[in-house]
């Protein structure tokens, strides 16, 4: 169960990602992306079909927070935040905007 502080964390991660202050990288798992803080904590967002997940791990790999949201079964604020964060993280990690810019540039030539 999310606390208000947990929701605040997801919201601020979303804002920081959207503004370019946080970079995300793909993990070895398909549709899973990670970022880290202070070399002590990592955040992982993932999508498997309709299931979105948010996890926070410590530097020993222990899971500190875990939330999952099945977009096929429910709609709620927490789940929507996780889904939005995942989409932004994916877009950042895969450098989608740069690829779109390159294609648009090529089409204009």
C-alpha positions in Angstrom: 0.0 0.0 0.0 1.3 3.4 -1.0 1.9 6.1 1.6 1.5 9.7 0.6 5.3 10.0 0.7 5.6 7.1 -1.8 3.2 8.9 -4.1 5.2 12.1 -3.8 8.3 10.2 -4.8 6.7 8.8 -7.9 5.3 12.3 -8.8 8.7 14.0 -8.3 10.5 11.3 -10.3 7.9 11.9 -13.1 8.5 15.6 -13.0 12.3 15.3 -12.9 12.2 12.8 -15.8 10.0 15.1 -17.8 12.3 18.1 -17.3 15.4 16.0 -18.2 17.0 16.1 -14.7 16.9 12.3 -14.5 18.3 9.8 -17.0 17.0 6.3 -17.3 18.7 3.3 -18.8 17.3 0.0 -20.0 18.0 -3.1 -17.9 18.7 -6.6 -19.3 15.0 -7.3 -19.0 12.7 -6.1 -21.9 10.5 -3.1 -21.0 12.4 -2.4 -17.8 14.2 0.8 -17.0 16.3 2.0 -14.1 17.9 5.1 -12.6 20.0 5.5 -9.5 20.5 8.0 -6.7 23.6 8.7 -4.6 25.0 5.3 -5.5 22.8 3.9 -2.8 19.3 3.5 -4.3 17.9 2.5 -7.6 14.4 2.8 -9.0 13.1 0.3 -11.6 10.0 0.7 -13.6 8.7 -2.1 -15.8 5.8 -3.1 -18.0 4.7 -6.6 -18.8 1.5 -6.4 -20.8 -1.0 -4.6 -18.7 1.0 -4.9 -15.5 3.2 -1.9 -14.6 5.6 -2.0 -11.6 7.6 0.4 -9.6 10.4 -0.8 -7.3 13.0 0.9 -5.2 16.1 -1.1 -4.2 19.0 -0.3 -1.8 22.7 -0.7 -2.7 22.6 -4.4 -1.6 19.7 -5.1 -4.0 17.1 -5.4 -1.3 13.6 -4.3 -2.4 12.5 -1.4 -0.3 9.3 -0.4 -2.1 7.3 -2.3 -4.6 4.0 -1.4 -6.2 2.2 -3.0 -9.1 -0.7 -1.8 -11.2 -2.8 -3.8 -13.6 -4.2 -1.3 -16.1 -6.5 -4.0 -17.5 -8.2 -4.5 -14.1 -8.3 -1.1 -12.4 -7.8 2.6 -12.7 -6.4 4.6 -9.8 -4.2 7.6 -9.1 -1.2 5.5 -8.0 -1.4 3.2 -11.0 -1.7 6.1 -13.4 1.4 7.7 -11.9 3.4 4.5 -12.3 2.2 4.1 -15.9 3.1 7.7 -16.7 6.6 7.3 -15.1 7.2 4.1 -17.0 6.3 5.8 -20.4 8.6 8.7 -19.7 11.4 6.5 -18.5 11.1 4.3 -21.6 11.0 7.4 -23.9 14.1 8.8 -22.2 16.1 5.5 -22.0 15.4 4.7 -25.7 16.1 8.3 -26.7 12.8 8.4 -28.6 12.8 12.2 -29.1 16.2 12.1 -30.7 15.1 9.4 -33.1 11.9 11.3 -34.0 14.0 14.5 -34.6 16.4 12.6 -36.9 13.5 11.1 -38.9 11.7 14.5 -39.1 15.0 16.1 -40.3 15.4 13.4 -43.0 11.9 13.9 -44.2 12.4 17.6 -44.6 15.4 17.2 -46.9 
